[in-house]
Amino acid sequence: MKLFMKKYNCLLLSLFFLLCGSIVSAKEQPINIAADHMTATEKTNSVIFAGNVDASQGDVRIRADKMEVFYSTKKKSASEKKTQQQVEKMICTGAVEITKGAWLGTADRLDYLERKRKVILSGHAKAWQDKNMVNGSKIIYYLDEGRSEVVAGKPTVNKNGKKQNGRVQMTILQN
């Protein structure tokens, strides 16, 4: 059991380190976003991209039906009139797919919370590294801790009418 948990933790950490390490280290790189429609609202400091959203920063790519980005605006310094915008939160919904190299994550929703330093894939969340896969209803990665959690799905009823508890599932292919 210890060996399994060690392999399990290593796989999850490597999966999310690839994704989230890019969010941290790629801050200097430009964010490119393409969509069918964009709406910016100054009052709420948010921008909504809708329809075939395709965003990338460095080698991280996110595709979704909708992406809403919330940002804060601060003056660079008291003497300068220029302002600096920083992403506070990002919510992607609808056929979410995030990739980085051989890593792929899919879900109904992706939340990136800058202040809490975490990424949440929810709703049929799955993550693959090459042919290895883990799934649950929610996958949470804590950026600063290097820790991840996979939350089991809701209980279901099988073909025979028996109630089954929700489970986390993982497939590890050994070389």
N, C-alpha and C positions, 0 to 999 in steps of 0.2 A: 504494500500500500504506500509506504514511504517513497519508493522509487517511482510509482505512478504519479504521486502528488508532485514530486520534484520535476518530472518530465512535463506534467500539466502546467505547473507554474512557469517553467522555462519557456514553454511554447507560448503561453498567454503573454508573458512579458516581452518576448521577442516580437510577437504580432503587434502589440500596441506600442512598443518602443519604436518600431519602424514608423508607425503612423504619427504618434504624438511627438516623437523626437523631431520630426520635421516641422510640426507646428511651432515648436520652441526655437529650433535653429534656423528656420526659414524666414524669420521675421524681417530680415533685411531684403529678402527677395520680393519682387512685386507679386500681387495677387491678380490673376486674370480671370474675369468672369464673363461668360457669354450666356444669354438667355433670350427668349422670345419677347419678354417685356420686363421693364424695370420701373419701380416707383420709389422715389426718395421722399421722406417726410422729415423735415427739419425739426418739427415740434417734438417728435419722439426719437430723434437721432437714429433713424432706421432706414434701411434700404431693402426693398423686397424685389427679388428676381424670380420670375415665374416662367414656366414652359421650357423644357429641355435645358435646364441649368447645367452648365459645365464650368466648374471653377478649378483653377490649379495654382499652386504656389510651389515652386521648385519641382520636385518629382511626386508631390502629393496631388491627387486629382479627386474631386468630389462631383458626382453627378446626382441630380435630384429633379423632382418636378417643381419644387419651390425652395428657395433659400431666403431667409430673413436674417439680416445682419444688423445688430445693434451696436452702436459705437458711442464713445464719449469724446467730447471736444474740449481741449485745453489749450490755452495760449502757451506758446513755447517759452516765452519769458515776458516779464512785465513791460519791457521796452519794445518788444516786437509785436506787430499786429497780426502776424501769421499764427494760425492755430494748428494744432496737431490732433489727428483723429486716431483713436485706438479701438480695435474691436473688443467689445466687452462680452458679447454673446452671439452665437450663431445657431440658428435652428434650420435644419433641412428636413423636408418632408416629401413623401411620395417616391417610391422606388429609389431609395438612397443607395448609392454605391460609392465607396471610397477605396482608392487604390494607392499603393506605393510599392513599386517593384513587384515582387512575387506575392505581396500581401493584398488581400481583398476583404473588405467588410461590406455587408449589406444589411439593411434594416428598413423599417417603415419611417424611422425618424433618427436624426443625428442631432445631438445638442452639444455644443462646445461652450463651456462656461469658464471664461478667463479668470475671474476672481477666485473661484473654487478650484481652478486648475484641473478640470476633469472633462473627459469626453464620454458621452453616453450614446450608445447605439441601442435603440429600443424598438419593439415590435418585430418579432421574427428575426432577431439579431443573429447573424452568422459571421464568422471570421475564418478565412483560409490563409494558410501559409503553405505555398506549393499545394500538396494534396492533403495536408492535415487540416482538420476543421473542428471548430467548437461552435455550439449554438445554444440559445436560451431565449427568454423573452427580452432580456436586457443584458448588455455587456457594458461595464463601467470601467474606465481607466483613470486612475489618479496620477496625473503627470508628475508631481513632485515626489510622490512616494514610490513610483515605479510599481504600483500595485494594481491588480485588476480583479474584478469580480464578474462572474456570470450568474445571472439570476434565472432560476427555473421558470418554465412556462406555467400557465394556468392549468389546473386539473382539467382532464378531458374524459370523455366517455368512449370506451373502445367499441368494436363491432358487436360484442356480446352484451353491451349495456352496462359493463362494469366501469366504475369510476377509477381513473388512473391519476396519480399525483403527477404534477408537472415535473419535468426532469431537465437537467443540463446534460447535453450530449457532446461527446468529443470523439473524434476519430484520429488516431495517430498511426501513420504508416511507418514502419521501421525498415530501415535499409538492410 
